[in-house]
Amino acid sequence: MVLAAGVMFSFGALTFRALIEADTWQYLFYRGLSACLVAALTIAVIGRNPLRSVQEAGARQVLAGLLLGAMFTVFVLALSRVTAAFILLLQVTSPFFAALFGRLFLRESVGSDTIIAMMVAAVGVGIMVGAGMGTGDSLGILLALLLPMFLGAYTVLIRSSPARDPGVPTIIAGFAVAVVAGAVSLAGPGVVLPIRDVALGFISGGVLIGVATPIFNYAHRFVPPADTALLLISEIVLAPLWLWIWPGEVPAVSTLVGGGVALAAVIWLTARTAGPRGSFRLRRAVGLHAGAIPLDPGSTKV
C-alpha cells in the first residue's frame, strides 16, 4: 500500500505541468477542494460521519492536516520556480528530518547509522543546492528545502497520534488550501477555468491526494520508517521520469549527481535497519506506538 501510494504521488508534478491557463492558486483551489471532498466521501462510505471524525481528531491529527496543507501549497509554488527533479530528490532527506524530530519530540533514539546517512545526504543536498544557486530561482530553492522538513514532521505527527480515520488530515489540509487559494484567486482572475484544467486539479487532488494520502497514513503505521523511505523512492524516481518523457523537462547534471548521493544514503540506511533481525519487533513497536491494532494473536483489544 505504501508503494502504491508512492506511485500515485509521482503523477502530481505532471498534472501541474499539463495545465493550460490555470495559475498556481487556481490549481491549488481545485486540488484542495477535490482532496477534501474525496477524503470526506471515503470516510462516509465506510459508515462514519466525516464531520464527527474531524471533531474527534486529536490535536496532532489537526496539526498534521495543516502541515499537509502547507506541503500542498509549498510543493506547487516550488514547482512553478524550479524543476520537479530538484524538488523530489531533495525530499529524499525527509526520513532524516523525521528521525531528528522524532528524537526531539518523541525521544526516539537516533542511531549512528542514521547520523552517517544524514551526513552523506547533506553532501548530496549541498551539491544540488550549491549548483542551483547560481542559475536557479532562490525562492524556489528555499521552498524546495522546506518540503523535506515538513514531510519529516508530518510523518512524526502521524506516527505519534492515536488511531483515527486516516482521511482526517487530508480533509483538514484540502479545506485549508481551498479556502486560502480560493480567496487569493477570487481577488484576482477568479476560479473559472477550462474544463481540462479543472479536471487536472481534481485528478491531482481527488485521486492522487484524496485517495493516496489516506492509504499512506494507514499503511505506514505498520511499516518501519526505513522501509517506508525505501518504498516512497518510487515517487522520487518516477516523477522526474514522467516529466522527462513529457513535456521534456531534463534534470540538470548536478541535480542527478546530488540526488543520487542522497538516494544512496537512504538505500544504505534501509539495508542496515530493515533486515530480518528485529524486523518483527520493529514493525510491532511502530504499529503500537502509532495507535495501530495490536499484533498479539490472542488480543482483541484495539
Backbone bond lengths (Angstrom), bond angles and torsions (degrees), N, CA, C in turn:
res aa  C-N    CA-C-N  psi(-1)  N-CA   C-N-CA  omega(-1)  CA-C   N-CA-C  phi
1 M - - - 1.460 - - 1.529 111.90 -
2 V 1.343 115.61 -38.91 1.468 118.78 176.66 1.529 110.18 -64.28
3 L 1.326 117.06 -42.27 1.461 120.96 178.64 1.528 110.78 -62.39
4 A 1.332 117.04 -43.26 1.461 120.49 179.33 1.529 111.12 -62.86
5 A 1.334 116.91 -39.43 1.464 120.40 177.76 1.524 110.42 -62.87
6 G 1.337 117.35 -42.04 1.456 120.31 178.38 1.515 112.62 -61.69
7 V 1.331 117.29 -40.41 1.468 121.02 178.30 1.524 110.05 -64.31
8 M 1.327 117.50 -41.76 1.459 120.69 178.77 1.521 111.23 -64.94
9 F 1.337 117.01 -42.36 1.461 120.18 178.57 1.537 111.62 -59.88
10 S 1.327 117.11 -28.51 1.470 120.45 -173.40 1.520 113.01 -65.44
11 F 1.338 118.07 -17.43 1.464 120.54 -179.16 1.532 112.49 -89.97
12 G 1.338 117.89 -1.73 1.459 120.67 -176.59 1.522 113.22 -61.61
13 A 1.325 117.20 -46.56 1.469 120.29 -179.01 1.517 111.40 -65.24
14 L 1.327 117.25 -34.34 1.456 120.98 -179.15 1.520 111.35 -64.64
15 T 1.332 117.87 -39.80 1.466 119.92 179.56 1.524 110.87 -64.03
16 F 1.326 117.93 -35.69 1.469 120.77 178.80 1.524 110.61 -68.50
17 R 1.322 116.55 -43.10 1.461 120.44 -179.01 1.530 112.01 -67.37
18 A 1.330 117.83 -22.39 1.462 121.70 -176.37 1.529 113.11 -86.55
19 L 1.332 118.36 -0.60 1.463 121.29 -179.38 1.524 111.57 -63.35
20 I 1.325 115.23 151.21 1.474 120.86 178.66 1.523 110.95 -98.62
21 E 1.341 117.00 -57.07 1.461 121.43 -173.73 1.525 113.26 -120.01
22 A 1.296 118.59 -25.19 1.465 121.49 -171.57 1.521 111.73 -62.00
23 D 1.342 115.53 138.25 1.456 118.64 171.84 1.530 108.70 -89.45
24 T 1.314 116.12 -177.29 1.460 121.02 -173.91 1.527 111.87 -59.57
25 W 1.330 117.29 -46.03 1.465 120.62 -174.66 1.521 111.80 -73.66
26 Q 1.319 117.94 -35.05 1.462 119.72 175.43 1.530 110.79 -63.51
27 Y 1.321 115.76 -43.22 1.463 120.37 177.87 1.529 110.77 -62.87
28 L 1.328 116.71 -42.57 1.457 120.45 179.31 1.527 111.67 -63.63
29 F 1.330 117.19 -35.23 1.465 119.77 179.01 1.522 110.60 -60.49
30 Y 1.320 117.62 -51.14 1.461 120.21 -178.34 1.531 111.57 -70.90
31 R 1.302 116.75 -32.05 1.466 119.93 177.80 1.532 110.44 -66.31
32 G 1.342 116.06 -48.26 1.457 119.76 -179.75 1.521 112.38 -66.17
33 L 1.329 116.97 -42.99 1.461 120.95 -179.17 1.523 111.34 -60.98
34 S 1.333 116.58 -46.96 1.465 119.99 -177.93 1.529 111.50 -68.39
35 A 1.328 117.66 -36.89 1.463 120.36 177.53 1.525 110.55 -61.94
36 C 1.318 116.49 -43.66 1.472 121.41 179.35 1.526 111.01 -62.84
37 L 1.327 116.51 -45.97 1.461 120.72 -176.51 1.530 111.64 -66.39
38 V 1.330 117.27 -43.79 1.463 120.23 -177.95 1.524 110.73 -68.11
39 A 1.331 117.56 -41.87 1.468 120.17 178.75 1.527 110.66 -63.50
40 A 1.336 117.02 -40.60 1.468 120.54 177.91 1.522 110.75 -65.78
41 L 1.324 116.98 -40.95 1.464 121.01 179.04 1.525 110.87 -63.66
42 T 1.324 116.37 -39.00 1.466 120.45 179.46 1.522 111.05 -61.92
43 I 1.339 116.44 -42.98 1.467 120.28 178.34 1.528 110.35 -64.72
44 A 1.340 116.21 -39.26 1.466 119.77 179.73 1.524 111.24 -66.28
45 V 1.319 117.54 -37.12 1.464 121.74 -178.68 1.526 111.50 -63.40
46 I 1.335 116.88 -34.98 1.468 119.41 -179.09 1.533 111.75 -84.35
47 G 1.346 115.97 7.19 1.458 119.75 171.07 1.513 116.46 95.65
48 R 1.335 118.28 14.82 1.462 120.47 178.95 1.520 110.06 -115.38
49 N 1.314 116.18 159.19 1.456 122.25 178.62 1.526 108.74 -87.82
50 P 1.348 118.68 117.53 1.474 120.16 -177.71 1.521 113.37 -58.62
51 L 1.343 117.15 -40.03 1.463 119.74 -179.54 1.524 110.72 -65.59
52 R 1.311 116.10 -40.86 1.464 119.11 178.31 1.528 110.42 -66.36
53 S 1.318 116.68 -37.86 1.466 120.17 178.89 1.518 110.68 -61.36
54 V 1.325 117.06 -40.14 1.468 120.66 178.39 1.522 109.97 -67.55
55 Q 1.337 116.60 -41.75 1.464 120.53 -179.98 1.528 111.44 -63.05
56 E 1.327 116.66 -36.18 1.459 121.18 -177.38 1.525 112.94 -84.32
57 A 1.311 117.29 -8.38 1.468 120.22 179.95 1.528 109.75 -65.92
58 G 1.296 115.77 141.36 1.453 120.00 178.36 1.518 112.00 -74.18
59 A 1.318 114.95 172.98 1.464 120.37 -178.70 1.524 111.87 -60.16
60 R 1.331 117.02 -35.84 1.465 119.50 -178.93 1.518 111.46 -69.96
61 Q 1.343 117.31 -33.85 1.461 119.86 175.99 1.531 110.56 -66.20
62 V 1.321 116.49 -41.43 1.462 120.30 178.27 1.529 110.62 -63.99
63 L 1.328 116.09 -45.69 1.456 120.06 178.66 1.530 110.77 -63.09
64 A 1.336 116.77 -38.59 1.459 120.48 177.11 1.525 110.40 -62.07
65 G 1.337 116.45 -39.98 1.458 120.00 178.45 1.523 112.40 -63.72
66 L 1.328 116.49 -43.91 1.463 120.04 178.62 1.529 110.73 -65.11
67 L 1.320 116.47 -37.91 1.462 120.55 178.12 1.528 110.55 -67.20
68 L 1.335 116.45 -39.00 1.463 120.34 176.46 1.521 110.86 -62.83
69 G 1.334 116.84 -40.35 1.458 120.22 175.67 1.516 112.28 -61.88
70 A 1.333 116.48 -39.88 1.458 120.00 176.25 1.524 110.82 -62.87
71 M 1.342 116.80 -37.75 1.459 120.23 177.82 1.522 111.01 -65.10
72 F 1.353 117.44 -42.23 1.462 120.53 176.22 1.524 109.89 -52.08
73 T 1.337 114.70 -50.11 1.457 121.10 -173.56 1.519 111.69 -68.92
74 V 1.323 116.51 -48.86 1.466 120.42 -177.61 1.526 110.79 -63.43
75 F 1.333 117.55 -38.41 1.460 121.00 179.90 1.521 111.03 -60.33
76 V 1.328 116.98 -47.95 1.462 120.46 -177.61 1.531 110.82 -69.45
77 L 1.343 117.28 -41.31 1.461 119.76 177.53 1.524 111.09 -61.61
78 A 1.331 116.92 -39.76 1.460 120.24 177.94 1.522 111.16 -67.17
79 L 1.345 116.87 -39.11 1.464 120.48 178.95 1.518 112.42 -60.16
80 S 1.335 116.62 -28.94 1.464 119.75 -179.38 1.524 111.88 -76.74
81 R 1.357 116.50 -5.27 1.463 119.21 -174.57 1.530 114.03 -124.54
82 V 1.328 117.87 -28.97 1.463 120.95 -179.36 1.524 108.67 -133.67
83 T 1.327 116.87 172.12 1.457 120.69 -176.95 1.524 111.55 -73.87
84 A 1.324 114.36 153.74 1.461 119.85 178.52 1.521 111.10 -63.71
85 A 1.329 117.57 -37.75 1.466 120.50 -179.80 1.520 110.92 -60.32
86 F 1.330 117.27 -41.31 1.456 121.65 179.36 1.525 110.37 -61.17
87 I 1.340 116.33 -46.61 1.462 120.95 -178.27 1.519 111.24 -65.07
88 L 1.320 116.33 -48.17 1.454 120.16 -173.48 1.517 112.34 -70.12
89 L 1.320 117.26 -37.52 1.457 118.99 179.22 1.527 111.08 -69.61
90 L 1.328 117.25 -28.76 1.462 119.21 173.89 1.531 110.81 -66.27
91 Q 1.326 116.63 -30.72 1.457 119.75 -178.81 1.523 112.71 -67.80
92 V 1.329 116.78 -11.55 1.464 119.89 174.24 1.521 110.55 -56.94
93 T 1.326 117.20 -28.79 1.461 120.78 -176.18 1.532 113.30 -80.52
94 S 1.328 118.92 -4.29 1.466 120.73 -176.71 1.533 113.42 -59.68
95 P 1.364 120.60 -35.88 1.467 117.95 177.25 1.521 113.56 -60.68
96 F 1.327 116.80 -29.78 1.454 119.67 -179.50 1.525 110.71 -73.66
97 F 1.335 116.49 -36.19 1.465 118.72 174.09 1.526 110.14 -68.08
98 A 1.345 117.29 -35.14 1.461 120.03 175.68 1.525 110.41 -61.74
99 A 1.345 116.20 -41.58 1.466 119.74 178.10 1.526 111.02 -63.72
100 L 1.336 116.39 -40.95 1.461 120.80 -179.91 1.524 111.10 -65.59
101 F 1.341 116.92 -47.40 1.460 120.49 -179.91 1.531 110.77 -67.45
102 G 1.340 115.96 -35.16 1.456 119.16 176.64 1.520 111.49 -62.26
103 R 1.321 115.49 -37.17 1.461 120.19 177.49 1.525 111.24 -68.02
104 L 1.332 116.63 -42.15 1.460 120.86 -175.88 1.521 112.64 -72.48
105 F 1.344 116.96 -41.26 1.458 119.77 -170.51 1.524 113.65 -107.31
106 L 1.342 117.86 -24.46 1.457 120.43 -178.79 1.518 112.31 -112.63
107 R 1.329 115.93 -1.92 1.457 121.79 -179.43 1.534 112.64 58.76
108 E 1.328 115.70 33.40 1.460 120.42 174.80 1.524 108.56 -83.52
109 S 1.292 116.28 136.89 1.463 119.62 -177.80 1.524 111.05 -70.94
110 V 1.330 115.62 149.43 1.463 122.95 176.04 1.518 107.58 -113.40
111 G 1.334 116.18 113.98 1.448 120.92 -176.12 1.512 113.51 -74.37
112 S 1.317 115.22 166.03 1.464 120.45 179.94 1.528 111.17 -63.71
113 D 1.350 117.58 -34.42 1.458 120.49 178.01 1.525 110.79 -61.34
114 T 1.336 115.93 -42.06 1.466 119.52 179.42 1.517 111.07 -64.86
115 I 1.319 116.99 -41.08 1.467 120.66 179.48 1.524 110.48 -62.58
116 I 1.340 117.23 -43.04 1.461 120.54 178.11 1.531 110.48 -62.05
117 A 1.345 115.85 -45.18 1.459 119.67 179.70 1.527 111.22 -62.92
118 M 1.334 117.25 -38.26 1.466 120.58 176.87 1.528 111.24 -59.54
119 M 1.329 116.01 -43.11 1.463 119.75 -178.36 1.524 110.86 -66.00
120 V 1.334 116.53 -40.60 1.468 119.36 178.09 1.526 110.22 -65.82
121 A 1.337 116.63 -44.05 1.460 120.02 178.93 1.525 111.42 -61.68
122 A 1.333 116.62 -36.36 1.465 120.36 178.22 1.525 111.09 -61.78
123 V 1.342 115.98 -36.31 1.471 119.49 176.00 1.520 109.86 -62.52
124 G 1.345 116.01 -44.99 1.455 119.56 178.67 1.515 112.63 -60.83
125 V 1.327 116.87 -43.86 1.464 120.91 177.84 1.526 110.24 -62.88
126 G 1.327 116.40 -39.64 1.466 120.16 178.40 1.515 111.74 -60.70
127 I 1.328 117.29 -39.70 1.462 120.91 178.19 1.527 110.27 -63.24
128 M 1.330 115.90 -46.05 1.461 120.41 -178.57 1.524 112.07 -63.97
129 V 1.324 115.44 -51.66 1.468 119.93 -175.17 1.516 111.25 -71.12
130 G 1.324 116.98 -40.80 1.464 120.14 -179.62 1.505 112.36 -59.99
131 A 1.320 117.27 -41.72 1.460 120.60 179.15 1.522 111.08 -73.11
132 G 1.356 116.11 -31.81 1.452 118.90 -177.19 1.510 114.28 -78.18
133 M 1.331 118.90 -22.17 1.459 121.39 -176.33 1.520 112.03 -64.92
134 G 1.338 115.93 -27.05 1.456 118.11 -178.05 1.516 113.49 -73.84
135 T 1.340 116.44 -34.62 1.464 120.07 -174.14 1.528 113.24 -122.47
136 G 1.310 117.69 -16.80 1.453 120.38 -174.57 1.517 112.87 -85.92
137 D 1.308 115.68 173.31 1.449 122.91 177.59 1.531 108.44 -80.97
138 S 1.309 117.21 121.54 1.466 120.90 -174.17 1.528 111.78 -63.38
139 L 1.340 116.96 -41.33 1.462 120.04 179.50 1.526 110.09 -66.21
140 G 1.331 117.24 -40.18 1.460 120.52 178.06 1.512 111.71 -62.01
141 I 1.337 116.77 -40.51 1.463 121.00 178.45 1.531 110.24 -65.15
142 L 1.337 117.17 -41.77 1.461 121.17 178.98 1.525 110.94 -62.66
143 L 1.335 116.89 -43.96 1.461 120.37 179.07 1.530 110.73 -63.98
144 A 1.326 116.09 -39.96 1.463 120.13 178.86 1.523 110.95 -64.23
145 L 1.331 117.74 -34.19 1.457 121.39 178.41 1.525 111.94 -70.05
146 L 1.329 117.20 -27.65 1.465 120.55 179.04 1.524 111.97 -72.66
147 L 1.320 117.09 -29.87 1.464 120.40 -173.08 1.528 113.99 -58.65
148 P 1.352 119.56 -49.90 1.473 117.35 -179.94 1.525 112.75 -63.90
149 M 1.334 118.01 -29.20 1.467 120.32 175.78 1.527 110.15 -66.30
150 F 1.334 116.48 -45.60 1.460 120.72 178.62 1.524 110.83 -62.62
151 L 1.338 116.46 -43.65 1.457 120.20 -178.39 1.529 111.33 -65.41
152 G 1.332 116.95 -39.86 1.462 120.00 176.71 1.514 111.60 -62.68
153 A 1.324 117.22 -42.97 1.462 120.96 178.53 1.525 111.18 -66.15
154 Y 1.327 116.92 -38.60 1.467 121.16 178.91 1.531 110.59 -62.24
155 T 1.324 115.92 -42.94 1.466 120.29 179.68 1.529 110.68 -60.52
156 V 1.323 116.73 -43.21 1.468 120.51 179.95 1.523 110.78 -64.29
157 L 1.328 117.34 -42.01 1.464 120.76 -179.69 1.524 111.36 -63.51
158 I 1.341 117.05 -43.14 1.460 120.25 -179.40 1.523 110.52 -66.50
159 R 1.323 117.14 -42.84 1.463 120.89 -178.48 1.519 111.94 -66.34
160 S 1.317 117.18 -31.98 1.464 120.05 -172.74 1.520 113.63 -95.58
161 S 1.333 117.89 -5.16 1.461 119.85 -178.27 1.519 110.51 -90.54
162 P 1.340 117.89 155.11 1.469 120.26 177.17 1.519 110.74 -62.61
163 A 1.329 116.59 157.86 1.466 121.26 179.75 1.523 109.99 -64.47
164 R 1.295 116.49 124.52 1.454 123.50 177.06 1.526 107.48 -137.44
165 D 1.336 117.27 -179.17 1.452 119.86 173.47 1.528 109.00 -59.05
166 P 1.339 118.54 123.42 1.464 119.99 -175.49 1.522 114.20 -66.97
167 G 1.342 117.18 -12.64 1.458 119.50 179.06 1.516 114.26 -86.57
168 V 1.347 118.07 -7.94 1.465 120.93 -176.45 1.526 112.88 -59.87
169 P 1.354 119.98 -48.75 1.469 118.46 178.34 1.529 112.84 -58.20
170 T 1.330 117.40 -33.26 1.463 120.70 179.41 1.520 110.98 -69.71
171 I 1.340 117.11 -39.02 1.470 119.87 176.30 1.517 110.31 -60.88
172 I 1.326 116.45 -48.23 1.462 121.01 -178.69 1.522 110.35 -63.01
173 A 1.325 116.72 -45.27 1.465 120.91 -179.22 1.513 111.27 -62.90
174 G 1.338 116.63 -49.09 1.461 120.31 -178.00 1.518 112.44 -62.40
175 F 1.341 116.10 -41.48 1.469 119.60 -179.95 1.527 110.68 -64.62
176 A 1.346 116.78 -45.65 1.463 120.24 -178.84 1.524 110.92 -62.52
177 V 1.327 117.21 -43.43 1.471 120.51 -179.81 1.521 110.42 -65.79
178 A 1.340 117.42 -42.28 1.460 120.37 -179.20 1.528 111.43 -62.60
179 V 1.329 116.94 -40.21 1.473 120.20 -179.98 1.527 110.75 -65.07
180 V 1.326 116.75 -49.06 1.471 120.05 -177.81 1.528 111.06 -67.29
181 A 1.334 116.82 -49.44 1.461 120.42 -177.64 1.525 111.09 -66.54
182 G 1.347 116.83 -36.69 1.453 119.89 177.71 1.518 111.95 -64.12
183 A 1.340 116.99 -41.03 1.463 120.56 178.70 1.529 111.16 -64.18
184 V 1.344 116.29 -42.67 1.466 119.81 178.64 1.524 110.70 -64.28
185 S 1.334 117.00 -42.53 1.465 120.94 -178.44 1.519 111.78 -67.69
186 L 1.336 118.06 -42.02 1.461 121.21 -179.87 1.524 111.59 -66.00
187 A 1.334 116.60 -28.39 1.466 119.90 176.63 1.524 111.50 -76.48
188 G 1.314 116.95 -11.21 1.460 121.42 -179.02 1.513 111.30 -121.62
189 P 1.357 117.42 -113.40 1.472 120.27 -174.08 1.520 114.99 -79.11
190 G 1.336 119.06 -7.79 1.452 120.77 -177.28 1.521 111.75 90.22
191 V 1.330 115.70 -172.10 1.460 120.46 -176.18 1.531 112.26 -117.49
192 V 1.331 117.79 9.36 1.465 121.26 178.13 1.522 108.85 -81.59
193 L 1.337 116.13 121.49 1.454 122.08 -175.38 1.524 110.15 -136.28
194 P 1.337 117.25 164.00 1.465 119.64 171.06 1.521 110.48 -59.38
195 I 1.324 116.77 150.04 1.456 121.11 -176.33 1.518 111.76 -58.62
196 R 1.338 117.38 -31.70 1.473 119.41 179.81 1.522 110.61 -64.19
197 D 1.340 117.44 -43.93 1.462 120.01 -179.27 1.527 111.34 -66.31
198 V 1.333 116.76 -39.26 1.462 120.15 177.10 1.529 109.89 -63.15
199 A 1.329 116.46 -42.41 1.460 120.67 179.68 1.525 111.26 -63.44
200 L 1.333 116.89 -41.23 1.466 120.19 178.70 1.525 110.86 -63.97
201 G 1.337 116.47 -39.10 1.454 119.66 176.83 1.523 111.77 -63.24
202 F 1.350 116.42 -40.20 1.459 119.81 179.44 1.526 111.96 -71.97
203 I 1.328 117.15 -34.01 1.470 119.37 175.92 1.524 109.88 -65.26
204 S 1.334 116.22 -47.18 1.453 120.78 -178.71 1.523 111.94 -63.93
205 G 1.345 116.34 -42.98 1.457 119.71 -177.66 1.511 113.31 -84.86
206 G 1.341 116.47 -52.32 1.448 120.26 -174.10 1.512 114.45 -70.79
207 V 1.334 117.11 -38.72 1.461 120.78 -177.24 1.526 111.28 -94.47
208 L 1.330 116.83 -56.89 1.459 120.39 -173.10 1.525 112.55 -71.36
209 I 1.338 117.36 -29.94 1.470 120.68 179.59 1.524 110.80 -105.02
210 G 1.323 117.33 -51.33 1.459 120.90 -175.77 1.512 114.00 -62.29
211 V 1.324 117.62 -30.07 1.458 121.46 178.86 1.526 111.21 -97.49
212 A 1.344 116.91 -47.55 1.466 120.48 -172.28 1.528 113.20 -71.41
213 T 1.333 118.31 -38.22 1.462 120.05 -176.60 1.529 112.85 -65.57
214 P 1.351 120.53 -46.19 1.469 118.54 174.69 1.524 112.78 -60.00
215 I 1.337 117.08 -36.47 1.466 119.83 176.60 1.525 109.70 -60.45
216 F 1.332 115.98 -45.78 1.463 120.53 179.50 1.529 111.03 -64.27
217 N 1.342 116.62 -44.02 1.468 120.56 -179.08 1.526 111.47 -58.64
218 Y 1.329 116.17 -40.22 1.461 119.63 -179.91 1.524 111.61 -74.79
219 A 1.332 116.50 -49.63 1.465 120.62 -170.20 1.518 113.12 -68.85
220 H 1.333 117.86 -36.59 1.458 117.18 -172.77 1.533 112.65 -77.40
221 R 1.350 116.94 -4.01 1.461 119.59 170.42 1.531 110.64 -67.11
222 F 1.323 117.41 -25.54 1.458 122.18 -175.57 1.524 112.62 -104.46
223 V 1.335 116.82 3.23 1.465 120.86 -177.26 1.523 108.46 -118.77
224 P 1.323 118.78 129.44 1.457 120.83 178.89 1.532 111.31 -56.08
225 P 1.339 118.06 147.11 1.455 121.09 -177.05 1.529 113.63 -54.24
226 A 1.337 117.60 -39.15 1.459 119.08 -179.29 1.520 111.25 -65.23
227 D 1.335 116.59 -40.50 1.463 120.05 176.63 1.526 110.67 -64.11
228 T 1.341 116.19 -40.86 1.459 120.09 178.99 1.519 110.88 -59.33
229 A 1.331 116.63 -44.02 1.462 120.83 179.73 1.521 111.25 -59.59
230 L 1.319 116.37 -42.01 1.457 119.72 -179.07 1.525 111.05 -67.77
231 L 1.335 117.45 -42.48 1.456 121.09 -178.50 1.526 111.54 -65.84
232 L 1.329 117.17 -35.47 1.469 120.55 -179.73 1.525 112.50 -75.46
233 I 1.325 117.18 -5.28 1.460 119.55 173.52 1.530 109.99 -61.57
234 S 1.346 116.79 -22.06 1.463 120.09 177.29 1.527 110.78 -55.83
235 E 1.330 117.89 -40.31 1.468 120.26 177.51 1.518 110.76 -66.42
236 I 1.314 116.30 -44.53 1.465 121.44 -174.88 1.517 111.48 -65.33
237 V 1.336 116.58 -35.47 1.455 120.78 -178.45 1.525 111.29 -81.92
238 L 1.327 117.43 -42.14 1.457 120.59 -171.77 1.522 113.66 -78.22
239 A 1.348 118.55 -38.52 1.471 120.44 -175.63 1.527 112.56 -58.63
240 P 1.347 120.11 -50.04 1.468 118.32 176.34 1.529 112.47 -63.14
241 L 1.340 116.90 -29.73 1.464 119.72 178.60 1.521 111.09 -65.45
242 W 1.355 117.15 -44.63 1.471 119.31 178.04 1.524 110.55 -59.04
243 L 1.346 116.99 -42.53 1.467 120.35 -177.92 1.521 112.09 -74.60
244 W 1.322 116.86 -24.99 1.458 120.40 175.54 1.529 109.38 -70.72
245 I 1.337 116.23 -40.15 1.465 120.52 177.56 1.530 110.51 -68.02
246 W 1.318 116.47 -46.34 1.471 122.85 176.77 1.522 108.45 -154.75
247 P 1.325 118.72 127.30 1.465 129.96 11.94 1.525 114.92 -94.68
248 G 1.293 120.04 26.78 1.464 122.01 176.61 1.514 113.76 88.13
249 E 1.332 117.98 35.65 1.466 122.31 179.09 1.527 108.27 -83.87
250 V 1.323 116.97 100.63 1.457 122.39 -174.51 1.533 109.59 -87.52
251 P 1.326 118.78 122.34 1.470 120.49 179.53 1.528 111.08 -66.84
252 A 1.337 116.18 148.33 1.460 120.67 175.61 1.526 109.71 -70.19
253 V 1.324 115.74 153.82 1.464 120.59 -179.79 1.529 110.20 -60.19
254 S 1.343 116.87 -41.11 1.471 120.05 179.89 1.525 111.51 -63.31
255 T 1.345 117.05 -34.36 1.455 120.70 177.53 1.523 110.78 -64.64
256 L 1.340 115.78 -43.94 1.462 119.68 -178.94 1.528 111.33 -68.40
257 V 1.337 117.07 -40.69 1.459 120.50 -179.15 1.528 110.50 -66.81
258 G 1.336 116.54 -52.02 1.460 120.26 -179.58 1.517 111.97 -63.51
259 G 1.337 116.70 -41.64 1.449 119.86 177.79 1.515 112.00 -64.96
260 G 1.331 116.39 -36.25 1.465 119.50 177.26 1.512 112.25 -64.22
261 V 1.330 117.07 -38.46 1.467 121.01 178.35 1.535 109.84 -64.16
262 A 1.347 116.83 -46.84 1.463 120.69 179.88 1.531 111.05 -65.25
263 L 1.326 116.12 -40.31 1.456 120.89 179.49 1.526 110.83 -63.51
264 A 1.327 116.25 -40.76 1.466 120.46 178.26 1.529 110.90 -61.60
265 A 1.341 117.01 -35.94 1.464 120.44 179.01 1.523 111.02 -64.25
266 V 1.346 116.95 -40.77 1.463 120.64 179.40 1.523 110.70 -66.72
267 I 1.327 116.68 -44.22 1.468 120.29 -179.70 1.529 110.36 -63.12
268 W 1.322 116.27 -41.93 1.464 120.01 179.10 1.527 110.71 -63.07
269 L 1.338 116.71 -43.62 1.461 120.28 -179.73 1.523 110.59 -64.24
270 T 1.337 116.48 -41.09 1.459 120.37 179.40 1.524 110.67 -62.56
271 A 1.326 116.64 -43.25 1.463 120.61 179.35 1.524 111.14 -62.97
272 R 1.328 117.38 -32.15 1.466 121.51 -179.01 1.525 112.74 -77.23
273 T 1.341 117.33 -30.19 1.468 120.19 -170.44 1.517 114.77 -110.35
274 A 1.315 118.25 -11.49 1.472 120.06 -174.01 1.522 112.39 -112.04
275 G 1.312 117.67 25.78 1.454 121.03 179.20 1.517 111.55 -78.29
276 P 1.339 116.98 179.52 1.461 121.05 -177.84 1.523 113.37 -60.65
277 R 1.329 118.35 -35.98 1.461 119.99 -176.11 1.526 110.65 -67.92
278 G 1.320 115.44 119.58 1.461 119.63 177.87 1.509 114.19 76.40
279 S 1.348 117.77 4.13 1.452 119.26 -175.72 1.521 111.56 -62.95
280 F 1.371 117.61 -47.73 1.459 120.13 -179.31 1.522 110.95 -62.74
281 R 1.333 115.53 -41.52 1.463 119.40 -179.90 1.526 110.60 -62.05
282 L 1.338 116.40 -41.41 1.454 119.44 -179.15 1.521 110.83 -67.12
283 R 1.320 116.97 -42.91 1.455 119.76 179.36 1.535 110.48 -60.83
284 R 1.344 116.09 -43.41 1.456 119.69 -178.96 1.520 111.22 -66.26
285 A 1.327 116.86 -41.52 1.461 120.25 -178.92 1.515 111.13 -64.04
286 V 1.332 117.04 -43.92 1.458 120.26 -179.98 1.522 110.42 -64.85
287 G 1.345 116.62 -43.01 1.456 119.41 -179.54 1.515 112.19 -62.02
288 L 1.336 117.44 -45.73 1.456 120.65 -179.58 1.519 111.36 -68.00
289 H 1.333 116.29 -39.03 1.458 119.64 -179.27 1.519 110.96 -63.39
290 A 1.342 116.02 -33.28 1.460 119.73 -178.30 1.522 112.59 -84.98
291 G 1.346 117.25 1.33 1.455 119.54 179.68 1.505 112.59 86.54
292 A 1.331 116.88 20.22 1.454 119.83 -177.91 1.515 110.39 -80.68
293 I 1.327 115.98 175.69 1.461 121.62 179.74 1.516 109.73 -68.55
294 P 1.339 119.63 130.80 1.461 121.55 178.39 1.521 111.30 -57.66
295 L 1.329 115.71 147.94 1.446 121.06 -176.76 1.516 112.72 -98.12
296 D 1.333 118.41 3.51 1.451 119.87 176.63 1.526 109.62 -66.19
297 P 1.347 118.67 123.70 1.463 120.37 -174.49 1.524 112.86 -56.97
298 G 1.329 118.24 -33.91 1.465 119.76 -176.20 1.503 114.11 -88.88
299 S 1.352 117.20 -0.93 1.451 119.35 -175.03 1.525 110.49 -87.77
300 T 1.320 117.22 140.47 1.455 122.12 176.34 1.528 111.22 -119.42
301 K 1.313 115.86 2.07 1.459 120.16 -177.65 1.529 109.58 -88.16
302 V 1.338 115.94 132.51 1.463 121.07 179.35 1.518 108.90 -97.62
